[in-house]
Each structure stands twice: as C-alpha cells, then as structure tokens.
Amino acid sequence: MRPLPPTGHVSVCDASGIVIQSQAAVAAFSAMLRNPTARSRRLAFVSDSALARIQIRRLSGREDIAFFDTVEQAEAWATAPDTP
C-alpha cells in the first residue's frame, strides 16, 4: 500500500492470464468498475490478450483506461504526475 495522491486514488489491475469468466463474475467486475464511489482517477490494466483488453474496455464503460504489458509499466503510468 502506498499513500494516496492528493488528487485521488489510482488502480492497477493485473489481468494477465485471465481466461473467460462466468456471467456472474463478469457482472460483478463490471459493477465494480462502474461504481462512482470507488472510481479511480487512473485505471491501468496489465493484460497479455488483445481480446481481454477489448472486453475490459467494454465492461468498464470508460475511455480513460490504459493497458500495459508489465505491472511496472502500469504502476509507473498510474502514479505519474498529472500534466496540465
């Protein structure tokens, strides 16, 4: 755990190796991503599958998601200072 930046929290999700999930799991994941009280300022996903990236973007309903090949890349982007 790291201290939260003053501009709000960020999320990094490692979805590498994820296989197709049940409808219930997909619905729960989608609800979590769309919850406005838990919304991250930045949302970084690690994913090794083009299909998973498409599905995550569709499920989240957000355009401000970034995808990365490694956790280190995702964390660097998520915790980088905002640019005006």
N, C-alpha and C positions, 0 to 999 in steps of 0.2 A: 504494500500500500504506500502511496505517495501522497503528500499534501495536495489538496485540490487547488488548481489555479484560481485566482480571484475572479476570472471570467466564466467559471463553471467547469463541471467535470467533463472528462473525455472517456471514451470507451475503446478498448482494443479487444477484439474477439478473434480467437484462433479457430477458424473453421476448416483448417486443413484436414484432409482425410475424412471429412463428413460424408456419409452416404445418405441416400434418400431416407427421409424420416416419415413416420406415420402422420396422418392428417391432424391428429391431436397435438403432436409435437410441433408441427408447422404452425398451427393456430396459436399455440402458446407463445412460440418465438415471435410471431408477427405481432401479437398483442403487446409483448414486452417492448419491442422496438417502437411501437406507435404510442406508447404511454407518455403523455406530455409531462407528467411529474418526474419521470425518470429519464427524460430526453437528454442525451449528451450533446455538448457543444460540438464535438467532433466524434465521428464514428469510423474507426479503422478496422478492417477485416483482413485477416490472413487467410488466403484460400488458394488451393492448388488446382482448382477446377473452374473452367470458364462457365460451365453450367451452374455451379454453386454461386458464382458471382452474379449471374443473371437472376437467379432465384432470390438471393438475398436482397438485391436492389428492388425487385418487385415486391417482396414481402414487407420491406421496411417502409415503402412509400416515400422514401427520402432520396433526394438527388445529391445530398452532401455527404456521401459515403465514399471512402477511398479504399482501394484494395491493394494488398501488398503480398509479396512472396515470402517475407520473413517477419517474425514478431519484432525484431529490432527495427526494421524499416517502418512498421506500423506504429510502434511506440515513438519513434523519432518524429514522425509526421503529427501524431496526435498531441504530443507535448510541445511542439514548436510554437513560438510566439505568433500571435495573430499579426498579419500585415494589414495596414490601413487600406 
